[in-house]
Amino acid sequence: MKGRKRTAVLISGRGSNMRALIEAARSPDYPAEIALVLSNRAEAAGLAFAKEHGIATAVIDHKIYAGRGEFEKSMQVLLDLHKIEIICLAGFMRVLTQGFVQHWQGRLINIHPSLLPAYRGLDTHARALAEGAKIHGCSVHFVVPALDEGPIIAQAAVAVLDSDTPETLAARVLAQEHVIYPGALAALAGGLLTVIGNRVACERTAALPPALKVPDFPK
Ligand code: GRF
């Protein structure tokens, strides 16, 4: 496919979502190419996988900068150098400034391990269990200055089992993350999304990624 959108994936650790995006983008029909993997931590495990797949990687250690703005200026230089058009946050553990988020508005997306707007922030699985939730899941959303807010592109739900621990629940949610994130990036890169207020409409083409199809819930 021509004109694949040059995409950067920002990570801080394991990088399993990054891996799902890289694997999806190996298909020549996929509308995005992963052109850069950027980590704020040199020890992020995901970097090795990206390198093995011939993807440019970079580490920018936030700790050597006086503030968030300075750190982001360095990131922006690198993003410009690699002609990046879309950014996917995938377990990137830094809060971004309003200036950076506004610069990338509509081109910056994140995956969060809960059915937003429930359980913003950390420890989502333990919190869902503690509150006795029966359904839990994950969301891909456009990033806005407020943490874990922004128009939702895709969600997937899993049933909470009586036997669940935070770890078992996290594993089932993570498997769904790996489905919806590549789907959401494909829809964005393919120009299928329109944001109206806080809602995201997705053009229903034949080529719609399965993760973006309307689920068959009981009516
Ligand atoms: C995922 O659960 C993601 O939803 C959250 O951070 C975790 C990152 O995992 N934002 P990985 O690095 O993609 O494996």
py3Dmol code that shows the C-alpha trace and the ligand (Angstrom):
import py3Dmol

protein = """\
ATOM      1  CA  MET A   1       0.000   0.000   0.000  1.00  0.00           C
ATOM      2  CA  LYS A   2       1.264   3.497  -0.896  1.00  0.00           C
ATOM      3  CA  GLY A   3       1.232   6.396   1.564  1.00  0.00           C
ATOM      4  CA  ARG A   4       1.377   4.302   4.703  1.00  0.00           C
ATOM      5  CA  LYS A   5       1.386   6.647   7.689  1.00  0.00           C
ATOM      6  CA  ARG A   6       4.753   6.827   9.408  1.00  0.00           C
ATOM      7  CA  THR A   7       4.050   5.884  13.000  1.00  0.00           C
ATOM      8  CA  ALA A   8       6.131   6.082  16.178  1.00  0.00           C
ATOM      9  CA  VAL A   9       5.408   3.785  19.110  1.00  0.00           C
ATOM     10  CA  LEU A  10       6.422   5.182  22.507  1.00  0.00           C
ATOM     11  CA  ILE A  11       7.179   2.619  25.211  1.00  0.00           C
ATOM     12  CA  SER A  12       8.685   2.387  28.682  1.00  0.00           C
ATOM     13  CA  GLY A  13       8.798  -1.363  29.298  1.00  0.00           C
ATOM     14  CA  ARG A  14       7.638  -4.771  28.092  1.00  0.00           C
ATOM     15  CA  GLY A  15       6.280  -3.541  24.767  1.00  0.00           C
ATOM     16  CA  SER A  16       3.727  -6.261  24.037  1.00  0.00           C
ATOM     17  CA  ASN A  17       1.332  -3.748  22.466  1.00  0.00           C
ATOM     18  CA  MET A  18       4.221  -2.352  20.418  1.00  0.00           C
ATOM     19  CA  ARG A  19       4.847  -5.904  19.251  1.00  0.00           C
ATOM     20  CA  ALA A  20       1.202  -6.324  18.219  1.00  0.00           C
ATOM     21  CA  LEU A  21       1.409  -3.083  16.218  1.00  0.00           C
ATOM     22  CA  ILE A  22       4.671  -4.123  14.543  1.00  0.00           C
ATOM     23  CA  GLU A  23       3.219  -7.522  13.640  1.00  0.00           C
ATOM     24  CA  ALA A  24       0.038  -5.987  12.194  1.00  0.00           C
ATOM     25  CA  ALA A  25       2.064  -3.468  10.184  1.00  0.00           C
ATOM     26  CA  ARG A  26       4.064  -6.261   8.539  1.00  0.00           C
ATOM     27  CA  SER A  27       1.087  -6.827   6.262  1.00  0.00           C
ATOM     28  CA  PRO A  28       1.601  -4.746   3.086  1.00  0.00           C
ATOM     29  CA  ASP A  29      -2.101  -3.748   3.178  1.00  0.00           C
ATOM     30  CA  TYR A  30      -1.835  -2.206   6.632  1.00  0.00           C
ATOM     31  CA  PRO A  31      -2.183   1.593   6.326  1.00  0.00           C
ATOM     32  CA  ALA A  32       0.527   2.454   8.883  1.00  0.00           C
ATOM     33  CA  GLU A  33       4.205   1.565   9.036  1.00  0.00           C
ATOM     34  CA  ILE A  34       6.059   1.511  12.340  1.00  0.00           C
ATOM     35  CA  ALA A  35       8.962   3.817  11.540  1.00  0.00           C
ATOM     36  CA  LEU A  36      10.295   4.433  15.056  1.00  0.00           C
ATOM     37  CA  VAL A  37      10.151   2.919  18.530  1.00  0.00           C
ATOM     38  CA  LEU A  38      11.090   5.434  21.189  1.00  0.00           C
ATOM     39  CA  SER A  39      11.627   4.618  24.856  1.00  0.00           C
ATOM     40  CA  ASN A  40      12.387   6.800  27.852  1.00  0.00           C
ATOM     41  CA  ARG A  41      14.092   3.808  29.488  1.00  0.00           C
ATOM     42  CA  ALA A  42      17.166   2.099  28.007  1.00  0.00           C
ATOM     43  CA  GLU A  43      16.206  -1.197  29.672  1.00  0.00           C
ATOM     44  CA  ALA A  44      12.742  -1.349  28.061  1.00  0.00           C
ATOM     45  CA  ALA A  45      12.408  -4.949  26.886  1.00  0.00           C
ATOM     46  CA  GLY A  46      10.438  -3.939  23.797  1.00  0.00           C
ATOM     47  CA  LEU A  47      13.477  -2.251  22.204  1.00  0.00           C
ATOM     48  CA  ALA A  48      15.138  -5.582  21.355  1.00  0.00           C
ATOM     49  CA  PHE A  49      12.089  -6.858  19.450  1.00  0.00           C
ATOM     50  CA  ALA A  50      11.880  -3.640  17.430  1.00  0.00           C
ATOM     51  CA  LYS A  51      15.597  -3.799  16.556  1.00  0.00           C
ATOM     52  CA  GLU A  52      15.276  -7.447  15.485  1.00  0.00           C
ATOM     53  CA  HIS A  53      12.559  -6.332  13.086  1.00  0.00           C
ATOM     54  CA  GLY A  54      14.764  -3.654  11.534  1.00  0.00           C
ATOM     55  CA  ILE A  55      12.836  -0.761  13.055  1.00  0.00           C
ATOM     56  CA  ALA A  56      14.674   2.385  14.119  1.00  0.00           C
ATOM     57  CA  THR A  57      14.835   2.641  17.901  1.00  0.00           C
ATOM     58  CA  ALA A  58      15.866   5.454  20.216  1.00  0.00           C
ATOM     59  CA  VAL A  59      16.168   6.049  23.934  1.00  0.00           C
ATOM     60  CA  ILE A  60      15.607   9.489  25.413  1.00  0.00           C
ATOM     61  CA  ASP A  61      16.111   9.324  29.163  1.00  0.00           C
ATOM     62  CA  HIS A  62      13.686  11.773  30.761  1.00  0.00           C
ATOM     63  CA  LYS A  63      15.831  11.928  33.922  1.00  0.00           C
ATOM     64  CA  ILE A  64      18.588  13.962  32.273  1.00  0.00           C
ATOM     65  CA  TYR A  65      16.204  16.824  31.437  1.00  0.00           C
ATOM     66  CA  ALA A  66      15.291  19.726  33.704  1.00  0.00           C
ATOM     67  CA  GLY A  67      11.585  19.351  32.956  1.00  0.00           C
ATOM     68  CA  ARG A  68       8.908  17.716  30.822  1.00  0.00           C
ATOM     69  CA  GLY A  69       9.089  20.457  28.186  1.00  0.00           C
ATOM     70  CA  GLU A  70      12.826  19.931  27.603  1.00  0.00           C
ATOM     71  CA  PHE A  71      12.368  16.159  27.373  1.00  0.00           C
ATOM     72  CA  GLU A  72       9.566  16.574  24.856  1.00  0.00           C
ATOM     73  CA  LYS A  73      11.645  19.013  22.746  1.00  0.00           C
ATOM     74  CA  SER A  74      14.191  16.218  22.269  1.00  0.00           C
ATOM     75  CA  MET A  75      11.431  13.766  21.404  1.00  0.00           C
ATOM     76  CA  GLN A  76       9.986  16.214  18.897  1.00  0.00           C
ATOM     77  CA  VAL A  77      13.371  16.604  17.144  1.00  0.00           C
ATOM     78  CA  LEU A  78      13.529  12.837  16.707  1.00  0.00           C
ATOM     79  CA  LEU A  79       9.898  12.564  15.603  1.00  0.00           C
ATOM     80  CA  ASP A  80      10.520  15.259  12.984  1.00  0.00           C
ATOM     81  CA  LEU A  81      13.733  13.575  11.848  1.00  0.00           C
ATOM     82  CA  HIS A  82      11.822  10.359  11.213  1.00  0.00           C
ATOM     83  CA  LYS A  83       8.931  12.263   9.565  1.00  0.00           C
ATOM     84  CA  ILE A  84       6.459  10.766  12.012  1.00  0.00           C
ATOM     85  CA  GLU A  85       2.766  11.374  11.297  1.00  0.00           C
ATOM     86  CA  ILE A  86       1.082   9.345  14.073  1.00  0.00           C
ATOM     87  CA  ILE A  87       2.175   8.513  17.633  1.00  0.00           C
ATOM     88  CA  CYS A  88       0.953   5.444  19.540  1.00  0.00           C
ATOM     89  CA  LEU A  89       1.574   5.448  23.275  1.00  0.00           C
ATOM     90  CA  ALA A  90       2.004   1.843  24.387  1.00  0.00           C
ATOM     91  CA  GLY A  91       2.817   1.619  28.072  1.00  0.00           C
ATOM     92  CA  PHE A  92       4.686   4.938  27.915  1.00  0.00           C
ATOM     93  CA  MET A  93       4.911   5.980  31.561  1.00  0.00           C
ATOM     94  CA  ARG A  94       5.385   9.739  31.170  1.00  0.00           C
ATOM     95  CA  VAL A  95       2.703  12.379  31.423  1.00  0.00           C
ATOM     96  CA  LEU A  96       2.810  14.666  28.375  1.00  0.00           C
ATOM     97  CA  THR A  97       2.451  18.441  28.519  1.00  0.00           C
ATOM     98  CA  GLN A  98      -0.535  20.268  27.110  1.00  0.00           C
ATOM     99  CA  GLY A  99       1.701  21.841  24.443  1.00  0.00           C
ATOM    100  CA  PHE A 100       2.926  18.486  23.136  1.00  0.00           C
ATOM    101  CA  VAL A 101      -0.546  16.942  23.232  1.00  0.00           C
ATOM    102  CA  GLN A 102      -2.066  19.895  21.390  1.00  0.00           C
ATOM    103  CA  HIS A 103       0.654  19.796  18.732  1.00  0.00           C
ATOM    104  CA  TRP A 104      -0.227  16.142  18.048  1.00  0.00           C
ATOM    105  CA  GLN A 105      -3.987  16.458  18.484  1.00  0.00           C
ATOM    106  CA  GLY A 106      -5.841  13.883  16.404  1.00  0.00           C
ATOM    107  CA  ARG A 107      -2.586  12.053  15.639  1.00  0.00           C
ATOM    108  CA  LEU A 108      -1.719  10.813  19.150  1.00  0.00           C
ATOM    109  CA  ILE A 109      -3.445   7.734  20.597  1.00  0.00           C
ATOM    110  CA  ASN A 110      -3.093   5.620  23.732  1.00  0.00           C
ATOM    111  CA  ILE A 111      -4.148   2.230  25.027  1.00  0.00           C
ATOM    112  CA  HIS A 112      -5.514   2.006  28.554  1.00  0.00           C
ATOM    113  CA  PRO A 113      -6.318  -1.199  30.454  1.00  0.00           C
ATOM    114  CA  SER A 114      -9.892  -0.397  31.469  1.00  0.00           C
ATOM    115  CA  LEU A 115     -13.242   0.416  29.944  1.00  0.00           C
ATOM    116  CA  LEU A 116     -12.873   4.189  30.104  1.00  0.00           C
ATOM    117  CA  PRO A 117     -14.121   6.362  31.685  1.00  0.00           C
ATOM    118  CA  ALA A 118     -13.939   3.751  34.475  1.00  0.00           C
ATOM    119  CA  TYR A 119     -10.609   3.245  36.224  1.00  0.00           C
ATOM    120  CA  ARG A 120      -8.428   6.021  34.889  1.00  0.00           C
ATOM    121  CA  GLY A 121      -4.876   5.866  36.258  1.00  0.00           C
ATOM    122  CA  LEU A 122      -2.932   2.881  37.550  1.00  0.00           C
ATOM    123  CA  ASP A 123      -3.760  -0.557  39.040  1.00  0.00           C
ATOM    124  CA  THR A 124      -6.924  -0.818  36.988  1.00  0.00           C
ATOM    125  CA  HIS A 125      -7.313  -4.603  37.309  1.00  0.00           C
ATOM    126  CA  ALA A 126      -6.965  -4.681  41.098  1.00  0.00           C
ATOM    127  CA  ARG A 127      -9.395  -1.758  41.376  1.00  0.00           C
ATOM    128  CA  ALA A 128     -11.974  -3.436  39.132  1.00  0.00           C
ATOM    129  CA  LEU A 129     -11.768  -6.592  41.265  1.00  0.00           C
ATOM    130  CA  ALA A 130     -11.929  -4.640  44.540  1.00  0.00           C
ATOM    131  CA  GLU A 131     -15.102  -2.919  43.363  1.00  0.00           C
ATOM    132  CA  GLY A 132     -16.687  -6.175  42.255  1.00  0.00           C
ATOM    133  CA  ALA A 133     -16.959  -5.269  38.569  1.00  0.00           C
ATOM    134  CA  LYS A 134     -18.396  -8.054  36.423  1.00  0.00           C
ATOM    135  CA  ILE A 135     -17.112  -6.613  33.151  1.00  0.00           C
ATOM    136  CA  HIS A 136     -13.693  -5.096  32.563  1.00  0.00           C
ATOM    137  CA  GLY A 137     -11.635  -4.398  29.468  1.00  0.00           C
ATOM    138  CA  CYS A 138      -9.479  -1.969  27.539  1.00  0.00           C
ATOM    139  CA  SER A 139      -9.802   1.203  25.481  1.00  0.00           C
ATOM    140  CA  VAL A 140      -7.887   2.947  22.711  1.00  0.00           C
ATOM    141  CA  HIS A 141      -8.470   6.686  22.785  1.00  0.00           C
ATOM    142  CA  PHE A 142      -7.185   9.955  21.355  1.00  0.00           C
ATOM    143  CA  VAL A 143      -4.913  11.659  23.860  1.00  0.00           C
ATOM    144  CA  VAL A 144      -6.016  14.984  25.330  1.00  0.00           C
ATOM    145  CA  PRO A 145      -4.235  16.994  28.036  1.00  0.00           C
ATOM    146  CA  ALA A 146      -6.240  15.347  30.875  1.00  0.00           C
ATOM    147  CA  LEU A 147      -4.850  11.927  31.819  1.00  0.00           C
ATOM    148  CA  ASP A 148      -6.721   8.898  30.387  1.00  0.00           C
ATOM    149  CA  GLU A 149      -9.439  11.064  28.860  1.00  0.00           C
ATOM    150  CA  GLY A 150     -10.160  11.795  25.211  1.00  0.00           C
ATOM    151  CA  PRO A 151     -12.448  10.433  22.489  1.00  0.00           C
ATOM    152  CA  ILE A 152     -12.626   6.638  22.530  1.00  0.00           C
ATOM    153  CA  ILE A 153     -11.791   4.848  19.270  1.00  0.00           C
ATOM    154  CA  ALA A 154     -12.211   1.201  20.277  1.00  0.00           C
ATOM    155  CA  GLN A 155     -12.961  -0.893  23.338  1.00  0.00           C
ATOM    156  CA  ALA A 156     -13.053  -4.587  24.154  1.00  0.00           C
ATOM    157  CA  ALA A 157     -14.707  -6.149  27.184  1.00  0.00           C
ATOM    158  CA  VAL A 158     -13.937  -9.320  29.110  1.00  0.00           C
ATOM    159  CA  ALA A 159     -16.026 -11.013  31.784  1.00  0.00           C
ATOM    160  CA  VAL A 160     -14.586 -10.890  35.295  1.00  0.00           C
ATOM    161  CA  LEU A 161     -14.436 -14.437  36.697  1.00  0.00           C
ATOM    162  CA  ASP A 162     -14.982 -15.333  40.346  1.00  0.00           C
ATOM    163  CA  SER A 163     -11.538 -16.938  40.367  1.00  0.00           C
ATOM    164  CA  ASP A 164      -9.739 -13.891  38.911  1.00  0.00           C
ATOM    165  CA  THR A 165      -6.685 -12.278  40.453  1.00  0.00           C
ATOM    166  CA  PRO A 166      -5.343  -8.967  39.130  1.00  0.00           C
ATOM    167  CA  GLU A 167      -2.805 -11.014  37.153  1.00  0.00           C
ATOM    168  CA  THR A 168      -5.257 -13.405  35.472  1.00  0.00           C
ATOM    169  CA  LEU A 169      -7.620 -10.553  34.660  1.00  0.00           C
ATOM    170  CA  ALA A 170      -4.745  -8.458  33.281  1.00  0.00           C
ATOM    171  CA  ALA A 171      -3.706 -11.329  30.996  1.00  0.00           C
ATOM    172  CA  ARG A 172      -7.172 -11.657  29.428  1.00  0.00           C
ATOM    173  CA  VAL A 173      -7.460  -7.890  29.021  1.00  0.00           C
ATOM    174  CA  LEU A 174      -3.976  -7.726  27.474  1.00  0.00           C
ATOM    175  CA  ALA A 175      -4.959 -10.294  24.833  1.00  0.00           C
ATOM    176  CA  GLN A 176      -7.805  -7.939  23.856  1.00  0.00           C
ATOM    177  CA  GLU A 177      -5.471  -4.931  23.852  1.00  0.00           C
ATOM    178  CA  HIS A 178      -3.429  -6.703  21.195  1.00  0.00           C
ATOM    179  CA  VAL A 179      -6.562  -6.972  19.046  1.00  0.00           C
ATOM    180  CA  ILE A 180      -8.012  -3.483  19.391  1.00  0.00           C
ATOM    181  CA  TYR A 181      -4.793  -1.442  19.191  1.00  0.00           C
ATOM    182  CA  PRO A 182      -3.818  -2.584  15.681  1.00  0.00           C
ATOM    183  CA  GLY A 183      -7.456  -2.152  14.645  1.00  0.00           C
ATOM    184  CA  ALA A 184      -7.642   1.381  15.992  1.00  0.00           C
ATOM    185  CA  LEU A 185      -4.351   2.413  14.386  1.00  0.00           C
ATOM    186  CA  ALA A 186      -5.495   0.964  11.062  1.00  0.00           C
ATOM    187  CA  ALA A 187      -8.720   2.970  11.238  1.00  0.00           C
ATOM    188  CA  LEU A 188      -6.880   6.201  12.087  1.00  0.00           C
ATOM    189  CA  ALA A 189      -4.130   5.719   9.493  1.00  0.00           C
ATOM    190  CA  GLY A 190      -6.714   4.702   6.894  1.00  0.00           C
ATOM    191  CA  GLY A 191      -8.596   7.977   7.401  1.00  0.00           C
ATOM    192  CA  LEU A 192     -11.771   6.238   8.601  1.00  0.00           C
ATOM    193  CA  LEU A 193     -12.234   8.226  11.819  1.00  0.00           C
ATOM    194  CA  THR A 194     -14.124  11.464  12.415  1.00  0.00           C
ATOM    195  CA  VAL A 195     -14.154  13.059  15.868  1.00  0.00           C
ATOM    196  CA  ILE A 196     -17.350  14.870  16.784  1.00  0.00           C
ATOM    197  CA  GLY A 197     -17.050  16.337  20.269  1.00  0.00           C
ATOM    198  CA  ASN A 198     -16.075  13.450  22.484  1.00  0.00           C
ATOM    199  CA  ARG A 199     -17.348  10.795  20.069  1.00  0.00           C
ATOM    200  CA  VAL A 200     -15.463   9.021  17.322  1.00  0.00           C
ATOM    201  CA  ALA A 201     -17.368   7.907  14.247  1.00  0.00           C
ATOM    202  CA  CYS A 202     -15.777   5.215  12.111  1.00  0.00           C
ATOM    203  CA  GLU A 203     -16.555   4.873   8.419  1.00  0.00           C
ATOM    204  CA  ARG A 204     -17.980   1.370   7.894  1.00  0.00           C
ATOM    205  CA  THR A 205     -15.978   0.147   4.921  1.00  0.00           C
ATOM    206  CA  ALA A 206     -15.626  -3.448   3.826  1.00  0.00           C
ATOM    207  CA  ALA A 207     -11.969  -3.246   4.847  1.00  0.00           C
ATOM    208  CA  LEU A 208     -12.857  -2.304   8.425  1.00  0.00           C
ATOM    209  CA  PRO A 209     -10.532  -4.073  10.864  1.00  0.00           C
ATOM    210  CA  PRO A 210     -12.452  -6.729  12.873  1.00  0.00           C
ATOM    211  CA  ALA A 211     -11.659  -4.904  16.113  1.00  0.00           C
ATOM    212  CA  LEU A 212     -13.658  -1.900  14.913  1.00  0.00           C
ATOM    213  CA  LYS A 213     -16.779  -3.834  13.950  1.00  0.00           C
ATOM    214  CA  VAL A 214     -19.750  -3.231  16.225  1.00  0.00           C
ATOM    215  CA  PRO A 215     -19.830  -6.151  18.662  1.00  0.00           C
ATOM    216  CA  ASP A 216     -22.861  -8.386  18.676  1.00  0.00           C
ATOM    217  CA  PHE A 217     -24.166  -7.616  22.165  1.00  0.00           C
ATOM    218  CA  PRO A 218     -27.588  -8.846  23.267  1.00  0.00           C
ATOM    219  CA  LYS A 219     -30.231  -6.295  22.260  1.00  0.00           C
TER     220      LYS A 219
END
"""
ligand_1 = """\
14
GRF
C -0.771 -2.154 28.902
O -1.614 -2.805 29.804
C -1.373 -0.865 28.448
O -2.765 -0.901 28.390
C -0.929 0.101 29.504
O 0.366 -0.299 29.849
C 0.525 -1.689 29.558
C 1.687 -1.793 28.648
O 1.995 -3.141 28.352
N -1.008 1.449 29.031
P 2.974 -3.453 27.156
O 4.275 -2.714 27.449
O 2.346 -3.006 25.896
O 3.191 -4.930 27.213
"""
view = py3Dmol.view(width=600, height=400)
view.addModel(protein, "pdb")
view.setStyle({"model": 0}, {"cartoon": {"style": "trace"}})
view.addModel(ligand_1, "xyz")
view.setStyle({"model": 1}, {"stick": {}})
view.zoomTo()
view.show()
